[in-house]
Amino acid sequence: MERALLIVIEFDRSRLWPLADEARELEELAHSAGCEVIECMQVRRHDPISGTLIGSGKLEEIHQQAHDTKAHVVIFNEELSPAQQRNVEEIVGVKTIDRTQLILDIFAQRAKSEEGKLQVELAQLRYLLPRLVGKGVLLSRLGGGIGTRGPGEQKLEIDRRRIRQHITRLNDALKKLDRRRESVRQHRKDAGVPVVALVGYTNAGKSTLLNRLTGAGGRVENRLFTTLDPLARRLRLPDGRFMVLTDTVGFLHRLPHHLIEAFQATLEEARDADLLLHVLDASNPLALEQAQAVAEVLRTLQLDAKPIVTALNKCDQLTTLDQAAALQRHVPEPVVISARRGDGLEALLKTISHHLSS
């Protein structure tokens, strides 16, 4: 298990989440990736520095802390440019990654389906491409051979060309899979079966709800991004009609835009759905902030105009009823449920049935 030193930076700008909550979520991400968090350093600055993001004095402090704690990796909560990552790693003397690379590592561990693996690999290669300089990356497994190297071509250019070629192959493979999924979606439309897509913050309980309603038997863990691959199951509504309930990848606060783009194919399920079922963890102190993060991702995907039913999940974990009451004031017509215990599910299905009928 890798020992991780976390660096959480707050610049002098307006931010929805307090620094302590940013640190807590980065720690959860690191644990989800399989790291042992040894310390979390919080840094406050007015503005980022173009070459190193933060000052040399603070980087020397991080270098000393990484050495004293025998850290294997330093993880920043801010996205590092390729040049910043190289410069910081050189000063710190330890493998340095940013939040995006950490999320990609979690995605790589979670992806099980062919489509999920292809999407993760594509996102990783796009992230790696501008970061090749000085890394000595060996990518012979991606292709090459006799007749592929031009006269005087440098190894770095060969690596870049192989990555671009592999990206093209991955895109082609994903297009084939998307055409197959599109035919399945069209078959549902022709049959007149409505589709409801589960959306929400990661670890809000979407998979638990899908399992409880349909007996799907999907993987459930108290970790971020446990479910990466979409899962669809048929479900009978109280009025006797059938619908299809689909699970999608969980959203995240400040989810990098290119990661959203990488999972466009998976999120097509949400785009083609007749109704979105937003599962919100009512027991989380940051429930409202998480709801805003989900709304932002839905706007990015141009899904914010779709009809949405909000389920306030994990009501069994609320310490006071005031928490649920406060959320109900900010969320239009929510249904309070516990996917784990089964509370409120009958009311939820009736609400879904009503929306689909109208």
NUKESE-703912 format. One record per residue: x, y, z of N, C-alpha, C in turn; residue number from 0. Coordinates in steps of 0.2 Angstrom, whole numbers, plus 2048, in hexadecimal, padded with zeros to 3 digits. Example, Ala and Ser with C-alpha at 12.3 -4.5 7.8 and 13.67 -1.06 7.14 Angstrom:
// NUKESE-703912
   n_c1   n_c2   n_c3   ca_c1   ca_c2   ca_c3   c_c1   c_c2   c_c3   tidren
    842    7E4    827     83E     7EA     827    842    7F0    827        0
    840    7F5    823     844     7FB     824    840    800    827        1
// end
This chain:
// NUKESE-703912
   n_c1   n_c2   n_c3   ca_c1   ca_c2   ca_c3   c_c1   c_c2   c_c3   tidren
    804    7FA    800     800     800     800    804    806    800        0
    803    80B    7FB     807     811     7FB    805    816    800        1
    80A    819    803     809     81E     808    809    825    805        2
    803    828    806     802     82F     802    802    835    807        3
    805    83A    805     805     840     808    801    845    804        4
    7FB    848    807     7F6     84C     803    7F8    853    804        5
    7F7    857    7FE     7F8     85E     7FE    7F2    861    7FC        6
    7EE    865    801     7E8     868     7FF    7E9    870    7FF        7
    7E8    873    7F9     7EA     87A     7F8    7E3    87E    7F7        8
    7E3    884    7FB     7DE     888     7FA    7E1    88F    7F8        9
    7DF    891    7F2     7E1     897     7EF    7DC    89D    7F1       10
    7DE    8A3    7F1     7D9     8A9     7F3    7D4    8AA    7EE       11
    7CF    8A5    7EE     7C9     8A6     7E9    7C3    8A3    7EC       12
    7BE    8A5    7EA     7B7     8A2     7ED    7B7    89B    7EB       13
    7B5    897    7F0     7B4     890     7EF    7AF    88D    7F3       14
    7AB    888    7F0     7A5     886     7F4    7A7    882    7FA       15
    7AC    87E    7F9     7AE     879     7FF    7B3    87C    803       16
    7B3    87B    80A     7B8     87D     80E    7BE    879    80D       17
    7C4    87C    80F     7CA     878     80E    7CA    871    812       18
    7C7    871    818     7C7     86B     81C    7C3    865    818       19
    7BE    867    815     7B9     863     811    7BD    860    80B       20
    7C1    865    807     7C5     863     802    7CA    85E    804       21
    7CD    85F    80A     7D2     85A     80C    7CF    853    80E       22
    7C9    853    811     7C5     84D     812    7C4    849    80C       23
    7C1    84C    807     7C0     849     801    7C6    846    7FD       24
    7CB    84A    7FD     7D1     847     7FA    7D4    841    7FE       25
    7D3    841    805     7D5     83B     809    7D1    835    807       26
    7CA    837    806     7C6     831     804    7C8    82E    7FD       27
    7CA    833    7F9     7CC     830     7F2    7D2    82C    7F3       28
    7D7    82F    7F7     7DD     82B     7F8    7DC    824    7FB       29
    7D7    824    800     7D6     81D     803    7D2    819    7FD       30
    7CE    81B    7F9     7CB     818     7F4    7D0    815    7EF       31
    7D5    818    7EE     7DA     816     7E9    7DF    811    7EC       32
    7DE    810    7F3     7E2     80B     7F6    7E8    80E    7FA       33
    7E9    814    7FB     7EE     817     7FE    7EE    818    806       34
    7F3    818    809     7F3     819     810    7F5    820    811       35
    7F0    824    813     7F2     82C     814    7F5    82D    81B       36
    7FB    830    81A     800     831     820    7FF    838    823       37
    7FD    83C    81E     7FC     843     821    7F9    847    81B       38
    7F6    84D    81D     7F2     851     818    7F5    858    81A       39
    7F8    85B    816     7FB     862     817    7F6    867    813       40
    7F4    86C    817     7F0     871     814    7F4    878    812       41
    7F3    87A    80C     7F7     880     80A    7F2    885    808       42
    7F4    88C    80A     7F0     891     808    7F4    896    804       43
    7F2    898    7FE     7F6     89D     7FA    7F1    8A2    7F7       44
    7F3    8A8    7F5     7EF     8AD     7F1    7EE    8AA    7EA       45
    7F3    8A9    7E7     7F3     8A7     7E0    7F8    8A1    7DE       46
    7F6    89D    7D9     7FA     897     7D7    801    89A    7D3       47
    806    896    7D4     80C     898     7D0    80D    894    7CA       48
    80E    897    7C5     80E     893     7BE    812    88D    7BE       49
    818    88E    7C0     81D     888     7C0    81C    882    7C5       50
    81A    884    7CB     81A     87F     7D0    813    87F    7D4       51
    80F    883    7D2     808     884     7D6    809    887    7DC       52
    80D    885    7E1     80F     888     7E7    816    88A    7E8       53
    818    88E    7ED     81F     890     7ED    824    88B    7EF       54
    82A    88D    7ED     830     888     7EE    831    886    7F6       55
    82F    88B    7FA     830     88A     801    82B    885    804       56
    825    885    802     820     880     803    822    879    800       57
    824    879    7FA     826     873     7F7    82C    870    7FB       58
    831    874    7FD     836     871     801    834    86E    808       59
    82F    871    80B     82B     86E     811    828    868    80F       60
    825    867    809     822     861     807    827    85C    806       61
    82C    85E    803     832     859     802    834    856    808       62
    835    85A    80D     838     858     814    833    853    817       63
    82C    855    817     827     851     81A    826    84B    816       64
    827    84A    810     827     844     80C    82C    840    80E       65
    832    843    80F     838     83F     811    837    83C    818       66
    835    840    81D     834     83E     824    82F    839    825       67
    829    839    821     824     834     822    825    82E    81D       68
    82A    82E    819     82B     829     814    825    828    80F       69
    823    82D    80D     81D     82D     808    81F    82B    801       70
    81B    827    7FE     81C     824     7F8    81A    829    7F2       71
    814    82D    7F4     811     831     7EF    80E    837    7F2       72
    80F    83D    7EF     80C     843     7F1    806    845    7EC       73
    800    846    7EF     7FA     847     7EB    7F8    84E    7ED       74
    7F7    852    7E7     7F4     859     7E7    7ED    859    7E6       75
    7E9    85D    7E9     7E2     85D     7E8    7E0    862    7E2       76
    7E5    866    7E0     7E5     86A     7DA    7E8    866    7D4       77
    7E5    868    7CE     7E8     865     7C8    7EE    868    7C6       78
    7F3    864    7C5     7FA     866     7C3    7FB    866    7BB       79
    7FE    86B    7B8     7FF     86B     7B1    805    866    7B1       80
    807    864    7AA     80C     860     7A9    813    863    7AC       81
    814    869    7AB     81A     86C     7AD    81A    86D    7B5       82
    815    86F    7B8     814     86F     7BF    816    868    7C2       83
    813    863    7BF     814     85C     7C2    81B    85A    7C2       84
    81F    85C    7BC     826     85A     7BC    82A    85E    7C1       85
    829    865    7C1     82C     869     7C6    82B    867    7CD       86
    825    866    7CF     824     864     7D6    827    85E    7D8       87
    826    859    7D3     829     852     7D5    831    852    7D5       88
    834    857    7D1     83B     858     7D2    83D    85A    7D9       89
    839    85F    7DB     83B     862     7E2    839    85E    7E7       90
    833    85B    7E7     831     857     7ED    835    850    7ED       91
    837    84D    7E7     83B     847     7E7    837    841    7E8       92
    830    842    7E8     82C     83C     7E8    827    83C    7E3       93
    824    836    7E1     81F     836     7DB    819    83B    7DD       94
    817    83F    7D9     812     844     7DA    80D    844    7D5       95
    807    844    7D7     801     843     7D3    7FC    848    7D5       96
    7F7    84A    7D1     7F1     84E     7D3    7EB    84B    7D4       97
    7E6    84E    7D5     7DF     84B     7D7    7DC    847    7D1       98
    7DD    84A    7CB     7DB     847     7C5    7DE    840    7C4       99
    7E5    840    7C5     7E8     839     7C4    7E6    834    7C9      100
    7E5    837    7CF     7E2     832     7D5    7DB    830    7D3      101
    7D7    834    7D0     7D0     831     7CE    7D1    82C    7C8      102
    7D5    82E    7C4     7D6     829     7BE    7D9    822    7C1      103
    7DD    822    7C6     7DF     81C     7C9    7DA    818    7CC      104
    7D5    81C    7CF     7CF     818     7D2    7CB    815    7CD      105
    7CA    819    7C7     7C6     817     7C2    7C9    810    7BF      106
    7D0    810    7BE     7D3     80A     7BB    7D2    804    7C0      107
    7D2    805    7C6     7D0     800     7CB    7C9    7FD    7CB      108
    7C4    802    7C9     7BD     800     7CA    7BA    7FD    7C3      109
    7BD    7FF    7BE     7BA     7FD     7B7    7BB    7F6    7B6      110
    7B5    7F3    7B5     7B4     7EC     7B4    7B2    7EA    7AD      111
    7AD    7EE    7AA     7AB     7ED     7A3    7B0    7EF    79E      112
    7AF    7EC    798     7B3     7EE     792    7B3    7F5    791      113
    7AD    7F8    791     7AC     7FF     78F    7AF    803    795      114
    7AE    802    79B     7B1     805     7A1    7B9    805    7A0      115
    7BC    800    79F     7C3     7FF     79E    7C6    803    799      116
    7C2    803    793     7C4     807     78D    7C4    80F    78F      117
    7BF    811    792     7BE     818     794    7C3    81A    799      118
    7C5    816    79E     7CA     818     7A2    7D1    818    79F      119
    7D3    813    79B     7D9     813     797    7DA    81A    793      120
    7D4    81B    78F     7D4     821     78B    7D6    828    78F      121
    7D2    828    795     7D3     82E     799    7DA    82E    79C      122
    7DD    829    79D     7E4     828     7A0    7E9    82A    79B      123
    7E8    828    795     7ED     82A     78F    7EC    831    78D      124
    7E6    834    78D     7E6     83B     78C    7E9    83F    791      125
    7E9    83D    798     7EC     840     79D    7F4    83F    79C      126
    7F6    83A    79A     7FD     838     79A    801    83C    794      127
    7FD    83D    78F     800     83F     789    804    846    78A      128
    802    84B    78D     806     851     78E    80B    851    793      129
    80B    84B    797     810     84A     79C    815    845    79B      130
    817    844    795     81C     83F     793    823    842    794      131
    824    849    793     82B     84C     793    82E    84A    79A      132
    834    847    799     838     846     79F    836    840    7A3      133
    831    83C    7A1     82E     836     7A5    832    830    7A3      134
    835    830    79D     838     829     79A    832    824    79A      135
    82D    826    797     827     821     797    828    81B    791      136
    828    815    793     828     810     78F    822    80D    78C      137
    820    80E    786     819     80C     784    81A    807    77E      138
    81F    803    77E     81F     7FE     778    819    7FA    778      139
    816    7F8    77D     810     7F4     77D    80A    7F7    779      140
    80B    7FD    777     805     801     774    805    800    76C      141
    80B    7FD    76A     80B     7FC     763    813    7FD    760      142
    813    7FF    75A     81A     800     757    81D    7FA    754      143
    824    7FA    752     827     7F5     74F    82A    7F7    749      144
    82C    7F2    745     830     7F4     73F    82C    7F8    73A      145
    82F    7FD    737     82B     802     733    827    807    736      146
    827    808    73C     823     80D     740    827    813    742      147
    82E    812    742     832     818     744    835    81B    73E      148
    834    822    73E     837     826     739    83E    827    73A      149
    842    829    735     849     82B     736    84A    831    73B      150
    84E    82F    740     850     835     745    84A    836    74A      151
    845    832    74A     83F     834     74F    841    832    756      152
    840    837    75A     842     836     761    83D    831    765      153
    83F    82E    76A     83B     829     76E    835    82D    771      154
    836    833    773     830     836     776    82A    837    771      155
    82C    839    76A     827     83A     765    824    833    763      156
    828    82D    764     825     827     763    820    825    768      157
    822    827    76E     81D     825     774    817    829    772      158
    817    830    771     811     834     76F    80D    831    76A      159
    811    82F    764     80D     82D     75F    809    826    760      160
    80C    822    764     809     81C     766    803    81D    76B      161
    804    822    76F     7FE     824     773    7F8    826    76F      162
    7FA    82B    76A     7F4     82D     766    7F1    828    762      163
    7F5    823    75F     7F2     81E     75B    7EE    819    760      164
    7F0    818    766     7EC     814     76B    7E6    818    76C      165
    7E6    81E    76D     7E0     822     76F    7DB    822    769      166
    7DD    822    763     7D9     821     75D    7D6    81A    75D      167
    7DA    815    75F     7D7     80E     75F    7D1    80E    765      168
    7D3    811    76B     7CE     810     770    7C8    814    76E      169
    7C8    81A    76B     7C2     81E     769    7BE    819    764      170
    7C1    816    760     7BE     812     75B    7BA    80C    75E      171
    7BD    809    763     7BA     803     767    7B4    806    76B      172
    7B5    80C    76E     7B0     80F     772    7AA    811    76E      173
    7AB    813    767     7A5     814     763    7A1    80E    761      174
    7A5    809    760     7A2     802     75F    79D    800    764      175
    7A0    801    76B     79C     7FF     770    796    804    771      176
    797    80A    770     792     80F     770    78C    80E    76B      177
    78E    80B    765     789     80A     760    784    804    763      178
    788    7FF    766     784     7F9     769    780    7FB    76F      179
    782    800    773     77E     802     778    778    806    776      180
    779    80A    770     774     80E     76D    76E    80A    76B      181
    770    804    768     76B     7FF     765    767    7FD    76B      182
    76A    7FB    771     766     7F9     777    761    7FF    779      183
    764    805    779     760     80A     77B    75A    80B    777      184
    75B    80B    770     756     80B     76B    751    806    76C      185
    753    800    76E     74E     7FB     76F    74A    7FC    775      186
    74C    7FF    77A     748     801     780    743    806    77E      187
    745    80B    77A     741     810     777    73B    80D    773      188
    73D    809    76F     738     806     76A    733    802    76E      189
    735    7FF    774     731     7FB     778    72D    7FF    77D      190
    72E    806    77D     72B     80A     781    72C    809    789      191
    732    807    78A     734     806     791    738    80C    794      192
    735    810    799     739     816     79B    73F    814    79F      193
    744    819    79E     74B     818     7A2    74C    81D    7A7      194
    74E    81B    7AD     74F     81F     7B2    757    81E    7B4      195
    75B    824    7B4     762     823     7B5    763    826    7BC      196
    767    822    7C0     769     824     7C7    76F    829    7C6      197
    76F    82E    7C9     775     833     7C9    776    835    7D0      198
    77C    838    7D1     77D     83A     7D8    785    83A    7D9      199
    786    83D    7DF     78D     83E     7E1    790    837    7E3      200
    796    836    7E2     799     82F     7E3    798    82D    7EA      201
    796    827    7EC     795     824     7F2    78F    827    7F5      202
    78A    829    7F1     783     82B     7F4    77F    826    7F5      203
    780    820    7F2     77C     81A     7F3    778    818    7ED      204
    77A    81A    7E7     776     818     7E1    776    810    7E0      205
    77C    80D    7E1     77C     806     7E0    778    802    7E5      206
    778    804    7EB     774     801     7F0    76D    802    7EF      207
    76B    808    7EC     764     809     7EA    762    804    7E4      208
    766    804    7DF     765     7FF     7DA    764    7F8    7DC      209
    769    7F6    7E0     768     7EF     7E3    762    7EE    7E7      210
    760    7F3    7EB     75A     7F2     7EF    754    7F1    7EB      211
    753    7F6    7E5     74D     7F6     7E1    74D    7F0    7DC      212
    752    7EE    7DA     752     7E9     7D4    756    7E2    7D6      213
    759    7E2    7DC     75D     7DC     7DD    763    7DB    7D8      214
    766    7E0    7D6     76B     7E0     7D1    771    7DC    7D3      215
    773    7DD    7DA     779     7DA     7DD    77F    7DD    7DB      216
    77F    7E4    7D9     785     7E8     7D7    789    7E9    7DD      217
    78F    7EA    7DC     795     7EB     7E1    793    7F2    7E5      218
    793    7F1    7EC     792     7F7     7F0    797    7F7    7F5      219
    79B    7FD    7F6     7A0     7FE     7FB    79F    805    7FD      220
    7A2    806    804     7A2     80D     806    7A8    811    804      221
    7A9    811    7FD     7AF     814     7FA    7AD    819    7F4      222
    7B1    81D    7F3     7AF     822     7ED    7B0    81E    7E6      223
    7AC    81F    7E2     7AC     81C     7DB    7AC    814    7DB      224
    7A8    811    7DF     7A8     80A     7E0    7A5    807    7D9      225
    7A0    80B    7D6     79D     809     7D0    79F    80D    7CA      226
    7A2    80A    7C5     7A4     80E     7C0    7A1    80C    7B9      227
    79F    806    7B9     79C     803     7B3    794    804    7B4      228
    790    806    7AE     789     806     7AF    786    7FF    7AF      229
    780    7FF    7B3     77C     7F9     7B4    775    7FB    7B3      230
    771    7F7    7AF     76A     7F8     7AE    766    7F2    7B0      231
    761    7F4    7B3     75C     7EE     7B6    755    7F0    7B5      232
    751    7EB    7B3     749     7ED     7B2    746    7ED    7B9      233
    741    7F1    7BA     73E     7F2     7C0    736    7F3    7BF      234
    732    7F0    7C3     72B     7F1     7C2    728    7F7    7C7      235
    725    7FB    7C4     722     801     7C8    71C    7FF    7CB      236
    719    803    7D0     713     802     7D4    70D    801    7CF      237
    70D    805    7C9     707     805     7C5    707    7FF    7C0      238
    70C    7FA    7C1     70D     7F4     7BD    711    7F5    7B7      239
    713    7FB    7B5     718     7FC     7AF    71F    7FA    7B1      240
    723    7F9    7AC     72A     7F8     7AD    72E    7FE    7AB      241
    734    7FE    7AE     739     803     7AC    740    800    7AD      242
    745    804    7AA     74C     802     7AB    74F    807    7AF      243
    753    804    7B4     756     808     7B9    75E    807    7B8      244
    761    80D    7B6     769     80C     7B4    76D    810    7B9      245
    773    80D    7BB     777     810     7BF    77D    813    7BB      246
    780    819    7BE     785     81C     7BA    78B    81E    7BF      247
    790    820    7BC     796     822     7C0    794    828    7C4      248
    797    828    7CA     796     82D     7CF    799    834    7CD      249
    796    839    7CF     799     840     7CE    79D    842    7D4      250
    7A1    847    7D3     7A6     849     7D8    7A7    851    7D7      251
    7A8    854    7DD     7A9     85B     7DE    7AF    85D    7D9      252
    7AF    862    7D5     7B5     864     7D1    7B7    85E    7CD      253
    7B2    85A    7CA     7B4     854     7C5    7B7    857    7BF      254
    7BE    856    7BE     7C1     859     7B8    7BD    857    7B1      255
    7BC    85D    7AD     7B8     85D     7A7    7BA    857    7A3      256
    7C0    856    7A2     7C2     851     79D    7C1    84A    79F      257
    7C0    849    7A6     7BE     842     7A8    7B6    841    7A7      258
    7B2    847    7A7     7AB     846     7A5    7AB    844    79E      259
    7AF    848    79A     7AF     846     793    7B1    83F    791      260
    7B5    83C    795     7B8     835     795    7B2    830    796      261
    7AD    832    79A     7A8     82E     79C    7A1    830    798      262
    7A2    833    793     79C     835     78F    798    82F    78D      263
    79B    82A    78B     798     824     788    793    821    78E      264
    796    820    794     793     81D     799    78D    821    79C      265
    78E    828    79B     789     82D     79D    783    82E    798      266
    784    82A    792     77F     82A     78D    778    828    790      267
    779    823    795     773     820     798    76F    825    79C      268
    773    82A    79F     76F     830     7A2    76C    834    79D      269
    770    835    798     76D     83A     792    767    838    78F      270
    766    831    78E     760     82E     78B    75B    82C    790      271
    75C    82D    796     757     82C     79B    751    830    79B      272
    74B    82D    79D     745     832     79D    745    836    7A4      273
    748    833    7A9     748     836     7AF    74F    835    7B3      274
    751    83A    7B6     757     839     7BA    755    838    7C2      275
    758    833    7C5     757     832     7CC    75D    834    7D0      276
    75D    83A    7D3     763     83D     7D6    763    83A    7DE      277
    768    836    7DF     769     833     7E6    76E    838    7EA      278
    76B    83A    7EF     76F     83F     7F3    770    83C    7FA      279
    776    83C    7FD     778     83A     803    776    83F    808      280
    770    83E    80B     76D     843     810    771    843    817      281
    775    83E    818     779     83E     81E    780    842    81E      282
    782    843    818     788     847     817    788    84E    819      283
    78C    851    81D     78C     858     81F    78C    85C    818      284
    78F    85A    813     790     85E     80D    78B    85C    808      285
    785    85A    80A     780     857     805    77E    85D    800      286
    77D    863    802     77B     868     7FE    780    86A    7F9      287
    786    86A    7FB     78C     86B     7F7    78D    866    7F2      288
    78C    85F    7F4     78C     85A     7EF    786    85A    7EA      289
    780    85D    7EC     77B     85E     7E8    77C    863    7E2      290
    780    868    7E4     782     86D     7E0    787    86B    7DB      291
    78C    866    7DD     791     863     7D9    78E    85F    7D4      292
    788    85B    7D6     785     857     7D1    781    85B    7CC      293
    77E    861    7CE     77B     865     7C9    77F    868    7C4      294
    786    86A    7C7     78B     86D     7C2    78D    868    7BD      295
    78E    861    7BF     78F     85C     7BA    78A    85B    7B5      296
    783    85B    7B7     77D     85A     7B3    77D    860    7AE      297
    77F    866    7B0     77F     86C     7AB    784    86B    7A6      298
    78A    868    7A8     790     867     7A3    78D    862    79E      299
    78A    85D    7A0     787     858     79C    781    85A    798      300
    77E    860    79A     778     862     797    772    85E    798      301
    772    85C    79F     76D     857     7A1    768    85B    7A6      302
    76A    861    7A8     766     865     7AD    75F    866    7AB      303
    75D    865    7A5     756     867     7A3    752    860    7A4      304
    755    85B    7A5     751     855     7A6    74D    855    7AC      305
    747    851    7AD     744     851     7B3    748    84D    7B8      306
    748    84F    7BE     74C     84C     7C3    748    84A    7CA      307
    748    844    7CC     746     843     7D3    74C    842    7D8      308
    74B    845    7DD     751     845     7E2    74F    841    7E8      309
    753    83C    7EA     752     837     7EF    757    839    7F5      310
    755    83B    7FA     75A     83C     800    75B    836    803      311
    761    833    802     763     82C     804    766    82C    80B      312
    767    826    80E     76A     825     814    767    829    81A      313
    760    82A    81A     75C     82D     81F    75D    829    826      314
    75F    823    825     760     81F     82C    766    821    82F      315
    76B    825    82C     771     827     82F    771    82E    831      316
    76B    831    831     76A     838     833    76A    838    83B      317
    76E    83D    83E     76E     83E     845    768    842    847      318
    765    846    843     75F     84A     845    75B    84B    83F      319
    755    84C    840     750     84D     83B    751    854    838      320
    755    859    83B     756     85F     838    75A    85F    832      321
    75E    85A    832     763     859     82B    75E    858    825      322
    759    854    826     755     852     820    751    858    81F      323
    74E    85B    824     74A     861     823    74D    867    81F      324
    754    868    821     758     86D     81E    759    86C    817      325
    75A    865    815     75B     863     80E    754    864    80A      326
    74F    862    80D     748     862     80A    747    869    808      327
    749    86E    80C     748     875     80A    74B    878    804      328
    751    874    802     755     876     7FD    754    872    7F6      329
    751    86C    7F7     751     867     7F2    749    867    7F0      330
    747    868    7EA     740     868     7E8    73D    861    7E9      331
    738    860    7ED     734     85A     7ED    738    853    7EE      332
    73D    853    7F3     741     84D     7F4    73D    847    7F7      333
    73F    841    7F6     73D     83B     7F9    742    839    7FE      334
    740    838    804     745     836     809    745    82E    80A      335
    74B    82B    809     74C     824     808    752    821    80C      336
    752    81B    80D     758     817     80F    758    811    80B      337
    75D    812    806     75E     80C     801    760    806    805      338
    764    807    80A     767     801     80E    761    7FD    812      339
    75D    801    815     757     7FE     819    751    7FD    815      340
    750    801    80F     74A     800     80B    745    805    80D      341
    746    80A    812     741     80F     814    740    814    80E      342
    739    816    80D     737     81B     808    737    818    801      343
    739    812    7FF     73A     810     7F8    733    810    7F5      344
    72E    80E    7F8     727     80E     7F5    725    815    7F3      345
    726    81A    7F7     725     821     7F5    729    823    7EF      346
    72F    821    7EF     734     823     7EA    731    820    7E3      347
    72F    81A    7E3     72D     816     7DD    726    81A    7DB      348
    722    81C    7DF     71C     81F     7DD    71D    826    7DA      349
    722    829    7DD     724     830     7DA    727    82F    7D3      350
    72C    82A    7D2     72E     829     7CC    729    827    7C7      351
    724    823    7C9     71E     821     7C5    71A    827    7C2      352
    719    82C    7C7     715     832     7C6    719    836    7C1      353
    720    837    7C1     723     83B     7BD    724    838    7B6      354
    724    831    7B5     725     82E     7AF    71E    82E    7AB      355
    718    82E    7AF     712     82F     7AC    710    836    7A9      356
    713    83B    7AD     712     842     7AB    717    844    7A5      357
// end
